[in-house]
Structure formats: C-alpha cells, structure tokens
C-alpha cells in the first residue's frame, strides 16, 4: 500500500504506523515532497527544499529473517535505486555503503533499519531521499547535485516515486526468493564509484588511510587494499574521502 503525506517530520519514523494500518503483511510505502526532520546515516540531518525533492520510506515485512543475508538485501535495494535513476537518464554510481552519486556529488541517500512492531512483526525499513528539482546546495558540507542540475530540466516527483517503488519491490522479491544469491553482490560491485581506484580515506581513529577500493564482500564490508594487504572494513570504521587521480 502507498501512503502520501503533504508534509511530515520523517517518513522513516512514520512508515511503521502506516504498515500497522495496512495490516503489516505486505510492503507499505510512505512518500512526501516536504520532509522537515529527515535524517541519513549516523542520524545526520537530511536537508531538503520543500516541494522540490522526494522522500520515501518502505516497510518490507521479513518472514523467517536470517540476519546473515541482510547485507545482500541492502545491496539489492541500493542497486534498485541506481536502476530507477538510470531509468530517468541519470548515470549514477554507488558510494559505499548507501549513497548514490553523480560525478562525485551526492544525488540520493539510503537508510536501512531493521525494525520490529509487536502487532505485525519484524521488517526492513528502507528510507530514501532523492535530490530532484532543488538546484542550490551551497549550505551543505559536501558536494551535492540533483536530477534537474544534471539533466537541465525538472522531473515529475510522482513519476520518480513510481519508478523507485517498482524497482525496490522487484529487488526485494528477488532477494526473498534467493537471499544467498551472490548476484546481488556482483551487481553492487559493478556499480561502485571508483571501483579498483586509489582512494584517500579516514579510519575510526580519524587517521588518513590511502588504498585501493577493490569492492565489498558478502557481509557488506568494504575491501580496501593498502600496501598489498586487503582489509575488510565494516560501515563506520572507514570513511571514503576522495579518489586520488594521477595527473602526470
């Protein structure tokens, strides 16, 4: 079922209420074009100009959940986001773990939580925010862009929402049938920004680390090769800063 809010605090907070109202047995989505308290990874604020962008959360019920397969679900849904954007002519890439970017600028972000409601059980709660028709991002601390900035024209927010919902539903259904399928991993790795390139990164101690991004593993860990040794980093233990290009 699809719910729409003209304005709300956070779709991620409200979609469980929608799922309860819908009975909790099927995927339930809540979308808005004005989110006043959006958040991203690590509870960072997601700033969005009212009426210009898309905020969407989907409640995916988990039957007989196996936590070890959740990283592949994360990958499948992230790839679905990329496919929806490409359907609208935007050749975006994935910045590990869940940002969708275009030429180094953030275009969209995904947030995935495992939630549980007493009345309807456990679910994956997926939130996605997409910069669509906003053009000014000067107040943000990192480079950002939008579909309008890239394509030079406005996009219909509801059309984009439909594309995302279809792609996300298909990806979730495919994962539910084969939750161990490494095809999701292969797709994710093929779409990573700067795959097999040299990156500057920062570890949990805020120390500078330089190495080659060689992909992610089935646990969703980033594989980072420094000095001939590959280390697997969980989300939060390494932050990719920028690619290092050879100008010589």
Backbone bond lengths (Angstrom), bond angles and torsions (degrees), N, CA, C in turn:
res aa  C-N    CA-C-N  psi(-1)  N-CA   C-N-CA  omega(-1)  CA-C   N-CA-C  phi
1 X - - - 1.463 - - 1.521 109.58 -
2 X 1.324 116.16 148.92 1.451 122.22 -179.44 1.525 109.83 -116.29
3 X 1.332 115.44 126.20 1.457 122.41 175.88 1.523 108.45 -111.78
4 X 1.324 115.93 147.99 1.462 120.95 178.31 1.518 109.39 -127.03
5 X 1.345 116.08 135.04 1.461 121.50 174.87 1.524 108.35 -120.12
6 X 1.322 119.20 124.07 1.466 120.32 177.52 1.519 112.15 -56.53
7 X 1.338 115.74 -34.63 1.460 122.29 176.44 1.523 107.51 -157.26
8 X 1.334 116.37 143.69 1.467 118.86 176.96 1.521 109.51 -156.59
9 X 1.333 115.98 168.39 1.454 120.48 178.31 1.509 110.92 -69.20
10 X 1.347 116.11 -69.99 1.460 121.96 178.56 1.517 109.49 -140.20
11 X 1.317 117.32 124.03 1.466 120.27 177.70 1.523 110.25 -61.79
12 X 1.332 117.21 -30.48 1.456 121.08 -178.72 1.526 111.51 -65.69
13 X 1.325 116.57 -31.65 1.463 121.11 178.40 1.523 112.33 -79.59
14 X 1.338 116.45 -30.66 1.463 120.08 -172.48 1.518 114.40 -94.49
15 X 1.337 118.26 -21.28 1.467 118.92 -175.32 1.535 112.75 -63.55
16 X 1.348 121.22 -30.86 1.470 118.14 174.97 1.523 112.69 -60.64
17 X 1.335 116.87 -34.55 1.474 119.72 177.29 1.529 110.33 -65.71
18 X 1.320 116.13 -39.68 1.471 120.14 177.22 1.526 110.28 -64.01
19 X 1.342 116.06 -41.84 1.465 120.32 -179.58 1.526 110.76 -62.31
20 X 1.336 117.13 -40.04 1.468 120.44 177.44 1.519 110.51 -62.46
21 X 1.323 115.97 -43.75 1.461 120.12 -179.39 1.530 110.73 -64.11
22 X 1.343 116.68 -32.07 1.472 120.79 -178.88 1.525 112.73 -85.59
23 X 1.330 117.85 -2.81 1.463 121.36 177.46 1.513 114.66 100.33
24 X 1.317 118.18 -14.70 1.459 122.15 172.15 1.508 117.15 77.97
25 X 1.324 118.57 2.84 1.463 119.75 -175.20 1.528 113.39 -91.93
26 X 1.314 116.89 -18.41 1.457 120.98 -175.35 1.529 110.01 -129.36
27 X 1.333 117.33 159.16 1.459 119.39 176.68 1.524 111.17 -54.30
28 X 1.322 115.27 137.71 1.456 122.11 -178.73 1.520 108.77 -131.72
29 X 1.328 117.02 132.89 1.458 121.12 -176.45 1.530 110.90 -121.07
30 X 1.320 114.46 148.49 1.460 122.43 173.01 1.520 107.58 -128.76
31 X 1.323 116.98 128.25 1.457 119.32 177.89 1.518 110.55 -128.23
32 X 1.327 114.41 153.38 1.457 121.44 176.42 1.515 108.87 -149.54
33 X 1.323 115.57 158.98 1.455 121.18 174.69 1.526 110.67 -110.07
34 X 1.344 115.65 4.79 1.468 120.20 174.89 1.525 108.67 -143.35
35 X 1.322 115.85 102.43 1.461 122.18 -179.86 1.528 108.03 -112.73
36 X 1.335 115.74 120.54 1.468 119.89 -172.42 1.520 113.86 -93.90
37 X 1.342 117.27 -17.02 1.479 120.00 -178.81 1.520 110.57 -135.48
38 X 1.338 116.18 42.98 1.458 120.05 179.64 1.515 111.57 -66.08
39 X 1.331 115.62 152.29 1.458 119.54 179.00 1.522 109.97 -142.36
40 X 1.330 114.22 155.05 1.452 120.69 177.55 1.512 110.61 -115.38
41 X 1.348 115.94 -152.12 1.455 120.08 179.17 1.528 110.25 -62.29
42 X 1.353 115.76 146.58 1.473 123.20 179.05 1.529 111.76 56.83
43 X 1.363 116.31 30.06 1.466 122.85 177.20 1.526 113.12 62.94
44 X 1.333 117.13 22.44 1.458 119.87 175.51 1.530 109.08 -66.93
45 X 1.342 115.87 146.50 1.464 121.03 -179.89 1.526 109.67 -72.58
46 X 1.348 115.44 135.18 1.457 120.68 174.46 1.530 106.82 -104.12
47 X 1.348 115.89 106.12 1.453 120.83 -178.32 1.523 110.27 -85.58
48 X 1.326 115.73 137.03 1.457 119.80 -176.97 1.525 109.82 -150.27
49 X 1.330 117.02 134.42 1.452 122.01 178.11 1.530 109.27 -74.82
50 X 1.331 118.39 126.90 1.481 121.29 -176.64 1.518 112.88 -54.65
51 X 1.342 114.93 134.34 1.452 121.41 175.81 1.511 115.57 78.74
52 X 1.332 117.95 -1.53 1.460 120.76 -174.89 1.531 113.29 -105.56
53 X 1.313 116.86 -23.39 1.462 120.08 -171.31 1.529 111.35 -128.19
54 X 1.309 115.02 174.01 1.462 121.64 -176.80 1.520 110.95 -114.52
55 X 1.309 116.52 129.98 1.465 122.53 171.32 1.528 107.28 -123.22
56 X 1.307 115.62 131.02 1.463 120.91 -172.21 1.524 109.36 -145.37
57 X 1.311 117.12 135.69 1.467 121.81 172.70 1.521 109.07 -128.92
58 X 1.326 115.57 141.83 1.464 121.47 179.98 1.521 109.20 -127.30
59 X 1.327 115.14 132.48 1.461 123.12 176.91 1.529 107.22 -98.07
60 X 1.341 116.67 112.04 1.458 121.91 179.89 1.533 108.91 -106.75
61 X 1.350 118.94 107.58 1.470 120.63 178.87 1.526 111.09 -60.91
62 X 1.323 116.81 139.11 1.465 122.34 179.89 1.523 109.07 -110.08
63 X 1.339 116.04 114.54 1.457 121.30 177.13 1.527 108.69 -96.81
64 X 1.323 117.00 127.36 1.468 122.27 -177.85 1.531 110.98 50.00
65 X 1.341 117.26 56.39 1.460 120.59 -173.81 1.524 113.26 -64.69
66 X 1.313 116.50 139.43 1.460 124.33 175.07 1.528 107.14 -119.20
67 X 1.321 117.28 102.58 1.466 120.67 -174.21 1.530 114.35 -54.67
68 X 1.332 117.59 -30.06 1.467 119.12 -178.35 1.524 112.51 -66.37
69 X 1.338 117.41 -16.15 1.470 119.94 179.05 1.526 112.67 -96.68
70 X 1.338 117.53 -3.81 1.460 119.95 -177.84 1.529 113.56 -62.15
71 X 1.353 118.88 -37.34 1.475 117.05 177.41 1.526 112.96 -58.14
72 X 1.341 117.74 -37.09 1.465 119.78 178.33 1.531 110.80 -69.08
73 X 1.336 117.22 -32.62 1.459 120.23 174.98 1.529 109.66 -65.46
74 X 1.313 115.98 -43.54 1.465 120.74 176.19 1.530 110.37 -54.87
75 X 1.329 116.38 -45.49 1.466 120.89 -179.33 1.520 111.29 -65.08
76 X 1.343 116.31 -43.83 1.459 120.45 -178.46 1.528 111.15 -60.45
77 X 1.331 117.03 -41.98 1.462 120.56 -178.39 1.526 111.87 -73.77
78 X 1.326 116.98 -34.39 1.468 120.10 176.75 1.524 110.36 -65.02
79 X 1.328 116.47 -43.47 1.470 120.60 176.74 1.529 110.41 -62.26
80 X 1.332 116.93 -37.25 1.465 120.43 177.97 1.523 110.68 -60.39
81 X 1.337 116.89 -38.54 1.456 120.75 176.88 1.523 111.58 -61.91
82 X 1.339 116.20 -42.15 1.464 121.17 177.56 1.530 110.26 -61.89
83 X 1.331 117.04 -45.16 1.465 121.03 -178.46 1.523 111.48 -62.86
84 X 1.333 117.05 -37.00 1.462 119.67 178.44 1.527 110.79 -65.87
85 X 1.323 116.81 -41.02 1.468 119.96 178.64 1.523 110.94 -66.77
86 X 1.319 116.87 -39.62 1.466 120.23 179.55 1.526 110.85 -67.68
87 X 1.319 115.90 -29.20 1.472 120.29 174.97 1.528 110.76 -61.16
88 X 1.338 115.66 -25.59 1.463 121.15 178.74 1.534 111.49 -102.06
89 X 1.324 116.05 18.24 1.459 120.80 172.56 1.511 115.97 85.28
90 X 1.326 118.08 12.80 1.463 121.54 -177.26 1.527 109.82 -108.10
91 X 1.317 117.19 113.04 1.468 122.07 -176.85 1.526 110.37 -84.44
92 X 1.306 116.33 71.48 1.462 122.00 -178.23 1.525 111.09 -81.51
93 X 1.333 114.89 163.72 1.461 122.22 176.27 1.522 109.04 -131.46
94 X 1.324 116.00 168.89 1.462 122.00 -179.03 1.521 109.91 -98.40
95 X 1.322 116.19 125.37 1.461 119.32 166.83 1.523 106.27 -99.61
96 X 1.313 116.02 116.00 1.460 121.53 -177.16 1.533 110.68 -51.88
97 X 1.368 116.72 136.24 1.459 124.80 2.54 1.534 114.52 -94.56
98 X 1.356 118.18 -29.29 1.471 118.71 -169.06 1.520 114.73 -141.38
99 X 1.308 118.39 20.94 1.461 119.35 174.89 1.522 109.41 -94.88
100 X 1.322 115.99 143.11 1.457 121.75 174.19 1.526 106.59 -109.80
101 X 1.331 115.50 123.20 1.461 119.01 -172.29 1.531 111.60 -128.40
102 X 1.321 113.77 160.37 1.460 121.06 175.96 1.517 107.59 -130.83
103 X 1.344 115.61 115.22 1.457 122.34 -179.86 1.524 112.04 49.20
104 X 1.335 115.29 46.84 1.462 121.63 174.59 1.511 115.97 83.19
105 X 1.331 118.31 -0.20 1.468 121.67 179.76 1.525 109.92 -111.95
106 X 1.319 116.36 139.10 1.464 121.29 -176.66 1.522 111.06 -71.28
107 X 1.312 114.56 128.89 1.459 122.41 -179.64 1.522 111.12 -110.44
108 X 1.322 115.99 -36.07 1.471 120.84 -178.37 1.520 109.10 -155.22
109 X 1.308 115.60 159.55 1.454 121.09 176.79 1.510 110.49 -138.47
110 X 1.325 115.91 145.01 1.458 121.63 178.30 1.519 109.68 -116.28
111 X 1.312 115.47 144.68 1.460 122.67 177.01 1.512 108.04 -132.12
112 X 1.339 116.70 124.17 1.463 120.57 -176.88 1.521 110.47 -122.30
113 X 1.333 115.64 124.74 1.463 122.92 178.58 1.522 109.61 -124.99
114 X 1.313 116.48 142.02 1.459 120.66 168.83 1.526 106.73 -91.87
115 X 1.326 116.53 118.76 1.460 121.55 -177.61 1.517 110.16 -121.62
116 X 1.306 114.88 160.28 1.460 120.15 179.55 1.525 109.85 -138.71
117 X 1.307 115.38 130.51 1.461 122.37 176.60 1.531 107.83 -117.50
118 X 1.321 116.72 131.80 1.467 120.98 -175.80 1.523 111.78 -54.58
119 X 1.317 116.61 -42.58 1.466 120.28 -173.81 1.521 113.11 -76.66
120 X 1.350 117.78 -27.74 1.466 118.43 -171.82 1.534 113.88 -128.12
121 X 1.320 117.93 0.86 1.457 120.01 172.38 1.523 115.01 90.31
122 X 1.349 114.00 -162.47 1.459 121.55 -173.55 1.523 110.69 -90.90
123 X 1.343 114.91 148.57 1.458 119.91 -179.40 1.516 110.09 -153.97
124 X 1.319 115.23 158.31 1.453 120.67 167.18 1.520 106.79 -90.58
125 X 1.311 116.48 126.15 1.459 121.93 178.34 1.523 107.25 -106.48
126 X 1.319 116.25 110.32 1.461 122.61 -177.27 1.518 110.29 -104.80
127 X 1.320 116.40 124.59 1.449 121.59 174.38 1.517 109.70 -112.78
128 X 1.317 116.71 139.51 1.456 120.75 178.00 1.522 109.30 -139.82
129 X 1.314 115.31 131.17 1.457 121.43 174.96 1.516 108.70 -117.52
130 X 1.320 117.38 132.45 1.459 122.38 -177.87 1.525 109.78 -125.34
131 X 1.331 116.40 128.32 1.459 121.26 172.81 1.526 107.61 -77.70
132 X 1.320 116.65 114.29 1.469 120.66 -172.99 1.527 111.85 -109.57
133 X 1.321 117.23 -69.31 1.467 120.35 -174.37 1.524 113.71 -112.82
134 X 1.318 117.79 3.16 1.460 121.46 174.26 1.536 108.72 -73.70
135 X 1.330 117.29 141.99 1.465 119.69 -177.43 1.524 113.93 -119.29
136 X 1.337 117.86 -17.76 1.464 121.59 -177.22 1.521 109.95 -108.87
137 X 1.343 115.94 118.93 1.461 121.01 179.07 1.531 110.71 -127.21
138 X 1.330 116.58 26.52 1.466 120.72 -174.78 1.522 113.66 -65.30
139 X 1.342 117.07 -21.59 1.468 119.77 -177.84 1.524 112.85 -82.42
140 X 1.331 117.38 -8.61 1.460 120.53 -176.81 1.534 111.11 -85.70
141 X 1.341 116.89 148.01 1.466 120.33 -178.03 1.524 113.93 -77.86
142 X 1.324 118.01 -9.18 1.457 121.32 -178.75 1.527 109.19 -130.34
143 X 1.334 117.66 156.67 1.460 119.52 179.05 1.527 110.96 -60.99
144 X 1.317 116.30 136.16 1.465 121.50 178.50 1.519 108.51 -142.09
145 X 1.319 115.52 156.85 1.451 120.98 178.54 1.522 109.14 -147.96
146 X 1.314 116.88 -176.07 1.467 121.30 -177.55 1.514 109.76 -144.36
147 X 1.313 115.88 167.62 1.457 120.36 176.52 1.528 110.54 -59.65
148 X 1.329 116.64 -39.00 1.461 119.82 -179.64 1.524 111.27 -66.36
149 X 1.335 116.69 -42.29 1.461 119.45 178.53 1.523 111.44 -61.61
150 X 1.320 116.67 -37.38 1.464 121.17 -176.80 1.522 111.17 -76.42
151 X 1.324 116.18 -48.11 1.468 120.72 -172.92 1.524 113.83 -90.46
152 X 1.343 117.09 -15.61 1.455 120.13 -179.53 1.511 114.06 76.10
153 X 1.323 117.46 19.36 1.465 120.66 179.01 1.523 109.43 -152.33
154 X 1.317 116.02 159.19 1.458 120.93 178.06 1.524 110.11 -76.68
155 X 1.327 115.76 150.84 1.463 122.25 177.83 1.519 109.66 -117.90
156 X 1.309 116.00 147.22 1.456 121.82 177.96 1.532 109.13 -76.54
157 X 1.317 115.94 119.94 1.467 120.57 -175.46 1.526 112.31 -62.68
158 X 1.324 117.08 -39.44 1.461 119.53 -178.54 1.523 111.19 -70.47
159 X 1.332 117.66 -35.78 1.466 119.57 176.46 1.523 110.99 -62.19
160 X 1.327 116.45 -41.99 1.465 120.07 177.93 1.526 110.73 -65.24
161 X 1.335 116.81 -40.44 1.469 120.52 178.44 1.526 110.60 -60.28
162 X 1.331 117.23 -43.12 1.464 120.33 178.64 1.529 110.96 -61.27
163 X 1.328 116.66 -45.08 1.462 120.50 179.92 1.520 110.77 -59.67
164 X 1.326 116.47 -44.29 1.461 120.45 179.64 1.522 111.25 -63.54
165 X 1.326 117.30 -46.21 1.458 120.58 -177.02 1.527 111.97 -62.54
166 X 1.331 117.20 -41.03 1.465 120.32 178.84 1.516 110.18 -64.65
167 X 1.334 116.94 -46.36 1.463 120.80 -179.31 1.529 111.76 -64.71
168 X 1.319 116.56 -41.36 1.466 120.53 -179.33 1.526 111.19 -67.19
169 X 1.335 117.21 -42.98 1.464 121.18 178.33 1.527 110.61 -61.26
170 X 1.330 117.02 -43.34 1.467 120.79 179.54 1.522 110.88 -63.53
171 X 1.328 116.73 -44.24 1.460 120.59 -179.80 1.525 111.43 -63.23
172 X 1.340 116.65 -42.21 1.460 119.55 179.46 1.531 110.96 -65.00
173 X 1.317 117.18 -41.82 1.465 121.37 179.47 1.530 110.73 -63.36
174 X 1.337 116.45 -42.08 1.466 120.41 178.90 1.527 110.58 -63.01
175 X 1.332 116.05 -42.48 1.464 119.70 178.57 1.537 110.79 -65.57
176 X 1.323 117.78 -42.56 1.464 120.95 -178.47 1.525 111.99 -60.50
177 X 1.344 116.69 -31.68 1.469 120.72 178.76 1.527 111.39 -75.87
178 X 1.346 116.64 -37.70 1.464 121.43 -177.28 1.528 109.67 -138.36
179 X 1.324 118.17 73.55 1.473 120.52 -174.14 1.525 114.55 -66.10
180 X 1.347 118.06 -15.09 1.460 120.89 179.39 1.527 112.71 -99.33
181 X 1.314 118.06 6.09 1.455 121.32 -173.66 1.526 111.00 -70.17
182 X 1.343 116.33 118.23 1.457 120.47 -179.13 1.526 112.97 -74.09
183 X 1.330 116.75 -1.71 1.462 119.42 175.06 1.521 110.66 -59.08
184 X 1.362 117.03 -35.05 1.459 120.48 178.40 1.527 110.10 -62.45
185 X 1.335 116.21 -39.77 1.464 121.46 177.71 1.523 110.74 -64.45
186 X 1.318 116.49 -44.56 1.467 120.45 -178.86 1.521 111.04 -63.23
187 X 1.340 116.45 -42.41 1.469 119.91 178.20 1.520 110.89 -62.54
188 X 1.320 115.87 -45.11 1.469 120.67 -178.90 1.522 110.10 -59.97
189 X 1.335 117.04 -48.74 1.458 120.43 -178.11 1.521 112.31 -63.00
190 X 1.333 116.63 -32.27 1.466 119.55 -179.30 1.527 112.43 -70.39
191 X 1.338 116.75 -15.64 1.463 120.67 -175.74 1.525 113.43 -112.49
192 X 1.339 117.05 7.52 1.456 120.38 -179.25 1.524 110.84 -72.71
193 X 1.314 115.68 133.15 1.456 121.76 175.66 1.537 109.21 -66.38
194 X 1.328 116.34 129.08 1.454 119.69 176.46 1.512 114.58 70.71
195 X 1.346 116.83 26.65 1.462 120.67 178.03 1.532 109.49 -59.98
196 X 1.337 117.01 131.25 1.469 124.12 -179.08 1.527 113.04 65.79
197 X 1.340 116.89 17.45 1.461 121.49 177.07 1.525 110.23 -104.77
198 X 1.349 115.17 164.78 1.462 122.09 179.33 1.528 109.28 -83.69
199 X 1.340 115.87 131.51 1.459 121.76 -177.75 1.526 111.26 -126.74
200 X 1.305 114.33 150.15 1.462 120.66 165.45 1.520 106.99 -97.66
201 X 1.316 116.38 131.95 1.462 121.03 -177.03 1.520 109.71 -136.18
202 X 1.335 114.84 175.66 1.460 121.47 179.49 1.523 108.00 -134.06
203 X 1.338 117.02 128.19 1.465 119.47 -179.25 1.523 110.81 -85.70
204 X 1.339 115.94 -176.75 1.460 120.57 -175.71 1.528 112.41 -63.19
205 X 1.334 116.44 -24.33 1.463 120.86 178.30 1.531 111.79 -88.10
206 X 1.345 116.07 7.75 1.469 123.79 -178.91 1.527 112.16 64.19
207 X 1.311 115.51 30.02 1.451 121.40 175.55 1.527 109.43 -93.98
208 X 1.322 116.25 144.20 1.456 121.63 179.22 1.522 110.09 -71.77
209 X 1.331 115.97 132.73 1.464 122.62 178.89 1.527 107.55 -130.93
210 X 1.318 117.17 133.97 1.459 121.50 177.55 1.525 109.45 -119.42
211 X 1.318 116.72 133.94 1.457 119.31 -179.70 1.515 111.80 -173.22
212 X 1.328 114.62 179.33 1.454 121.29 -179.52 1.531 109.94 -97.94
213 X 1.319 115.62 130.31 1.457 121.83 176.49 1.534 106.92 -82.10
214 X 1.316 116.35 111.46 1.467 119.55 -175.84 1.525 113.41 -105.56
215 X 1.349 117.14 4.64 1.459 120.29 176.59 1.518 111.94 127.40
216 X 1.323 115.96 -166.38 1.460 122.20 174.11 1.520 108.56 -125.50
217 X 1.342 115.88 160.21 1.461 119.76 178.53 1.522 110.11 -103.13
218 X 1.329 117.25 -176.86 1.465 121.51 -175.22 1.528 112.91 -66.01
219 X 1.333 117.34 -16.04 1.457 121.24 176.46 1.526 112.11 -91.12
220 X 1.333 115.66 2.72 1.455 119.71 -179.90 1.505 113.96 80.28
221 X 1.330 116.97 11.06 1.460 120.55 -179.84 1.528 110.37 -82.88
222 X 1.322 115.63 142.72 1.456 120.54 177.96 1.520 109.78 -77.86
223 X 1.327 115.95 131.77 1.459 121.57 177.58 1.521 107.71 -96.65
224 X 1.333 115.81 116.74 1.465 122.27 -172.40 1.516 109.04 -127.64
225 X 1.327 115.74 117.88 1.459 121.93 -176.13 1.520 110.03 -96.68
226 X 1.322 116.18 115.81 1.460 122.29 177.81 1.521 108.93 -121.63
227 X 1.317 116.47 116.40 1.459 120.51 177.27 1.510 114.04 62.69
228 X 1.336 116.80 33.61 1.455 120.13 177.68 1.514 114.47 88.63
229 X 1.332 117.76 -3.76 1.464 121.57 179.65 1.522 109.59 -114.90
230 X 1.331 116.76 127.27 1.463 121.30 -179.39 1.524 110.23 -96.00
231 X 1.330 115.65 128.47 1.460 122.27 178.60 1.520 108.84 -118.71
232 X 1.334 116.05 141.40 1.465 121.76 178.02 1.529 108.48 -97.13
233 X 1.322 116.57 122.59 1.462 122.43 -177.92 1.520 111.00 -111.25
234 X 1.339 115.71 127.43 1.459 120.26 172.21 1.518 109.56 -72.88
235 X 1.339 116.03 156.59 1.456 121.22 176.29 1.527 109.34 -56.67
236 X 1.329 115.76 130.59 1.452 120.77 -179.99 1.503 113.85 100.52
237 X 1.338 117.13 -15.21 1.472 120.22 179.90 1.523 112.26 -100.95
238 X 1.330 116.75 -8.51 1.462 121.03 174.94 1.524 107.97 -148.83
239 X 1.314 115.82 134.03 1.465 120.59 178.36 1.523 108.87 -119.22
240 X 1.320 115.77 118.87 1.460 120.45 177.22 1.523 109.31 -72.04
241 X 1.329 116.42 129.69 1.460 120.83 -178.75 1.521 111.81 -100.62
242 X 1.326 117.49 -60.88 1.473 119.42 -177.90 1.522 109.70 -160.10
243 X 1.333 114.03 152.51 1.453 119.26 174.84 1.526 109.72 -74.10
244 X 1.320 115.71 147.83 1.452 121.63 176.74 1.508 108.22 -104.19
245 X 1.310 116.22 118.39 1.472 119.70 -178.91 1.510 110.36 -104.80
246 X 1.317 115.02 148.90 1.462 121.63 178.63 1.505 108.41 -94.26
247 X 1.331 115.91 107.49 1.467 120.45 -178.66 1.516 112.92 -90.34
248 X 1.337 115.74 1.72 1.461 119.15 -179.54 1.489 111.54 -89.99
